[in-house]
Amino acid sequence: MKAPGAILLLSCYELGHQPLALASLQARLREAGYQPRVIDCAVEPLGEEEIRAAQLVAISVPMHTALRLGEALARRIRATHPQAYLCFYGLYALLNADYLLRELADAVLGGEYEEPLLALVRALEQEGQVRETECQEPGRRALKLPAVPGVRTREQRAGAWLRRPAFVVPQRHGLPELQRYARLEWNGRYRLAGYTETTRGCKHTCLHCPITPVYRGRFFAVPQEVVLADIRAQVEQGAEHITFGDPDFFNGPTHALRIARALHQAFPAVTFDATIKIEHLLKHRHLLPELRELGCLFVVSAVESLNDEVLRHLRKGHSAAEAVEAFALMEEVGLTLRPSLLPFSPWETLESYLALLDFFEERHLVEQVDPVHFSIRLLIPPGSALLESEERPAWLGELDEGAYSYRWRHPDPRMDELQERVAVIAEAAAQEGWNPVETFFRIKEEALAMAGRAFDREAAQRRYGEPRRPPRLTESWFCCAEPTRGHLASCCGVSSRGQAVAVSSTRCCSAGR
């Protein structure tokens, strides 16, 4: 297992950034004396020689789209090298454990995966404790191990590993250069963007979030020296902007501000963005001016909806009025608020969807929303906390294991039809390079037509005026969403060999992170 490439770590898609899930795991394994091979299949090929050299293959699946691509990779790996021990790790691995273990995987890991995966590697090394057993699949032999804490197999049901990990500085050696990933667009320039996290997990328990059933309200702070060392390594690669990808940067506001101050002191020209909940923006409003002075350009926040009924069912922790207040506050402070939206859920109505569109138009905020967010549909993965919150509703269908989600139909069939139409518009906009204002008014025209109302799109677009270009990343941020089959196929391709191929800078993703 210590031979170069005997451990193969794969990423399929991590929101257009250099995959931290590979860098952190690689660092922990190398510290223990192993020499893993790391490949980001979103931007580089996976060759048969790497597959055949591997004794253990670990596929990172922190989000829905990554799992779809990861399953295709896993099937290719099984066909090429049946003897390889294959595991999935990340949020969507544990949520879909039953399906993955039955269909493909030897093991799945969730929560803080570095220590369990290292223990799994060591167990595989101890040949005296391993016996080979014939599997039903022809030509495949799997290793049947004794129980490894934090590792779920067909024989052992293990939950998420939620002990504080031994944090080490992520090692990005062997990963594609930053030029291959999303960039910051700001003031007419494109800048290389890096990515890191100051915390893992989340202390909040929004019911639709895939983090909730795994972490159950727990989070772990990454030591400041580890975060700063990771940032330094990326700045040395040319990064001029850093995305803090924590589920909530203000999970620990004091910790976050210390790191932001240290970043600014070490690299005054480097800017950053972060994800912060609406309730935290309001509660810690006194920190926002300093955040701007330290180099924050924009904040992503999961607004989701401006319908209080939706927000109550999702247990978001904020009201529609508070979301409106947050937009005003951020404008006053001089920070751009880029909302994540979830406008297609069983509780949204056609009227509230139209009101959502009116809000962004009337306040001239259209350019702050990536158009695809107007098409996002609720994803309900196995184990979702939404399934625990109430009796089984009439709109909820059966689990579609192969799609990693429960099927559901909106009580108003017009909303399902509208979602499909809006997704087509958003996809065309990404493929053909429409500006966000044009895309927005095409979406509004479709929504009004669904309500039986006429709309002069061109006149509305002229009244709105020329589009602004607030700071943004060239890869959209998505949360807890179900991509349409067509959108996924066009944005995250899978080649005939099962290799994930990135074909667009606006690829579709359903992220819990």
LINURVEN-V750336 format. One record per helix or strand. SS is the DSSP state (helix for helix, strand for strand). FROM is the first residue (numbers start at 1). TO is the last residue. If there is no record, write none. Layout:
SS:FROM:TO  SS:FROM:TO
This chain:
strand:7:11  helix:20:31  strand:37:40  helix:48:53  strand:56:60  strand:63:63  helix:64:80  strand:85:89  helix:91:95  helix:97:103  strand:107:109  strand:111:111  helix:113:125  helix:127:129  strand:131:134  strand:141:144  strand:152:152  strand:161:161  helix:178:180  strand:183:186  strand:189:196  strand:199:201  helix:212:215  strand:219:221  helix:224:236  strand:241:244  helix:249:266  strand:271:275  helix:278:283  helix:285:293  strand:296:304  helix:308:314  helix:320:333  strand:336:341  strand:344:344  helix:350:362  helix:366:368  helix:371:375  strand:377:378  helix:385:388  strand:396:400  helix:401:403  strand:405:408  helix:413:432  helix:436:450  helix:457:464  strand:472:473  strand:481:481  helix:485:491  strand:492:494  strand:500:502  strand:511:511
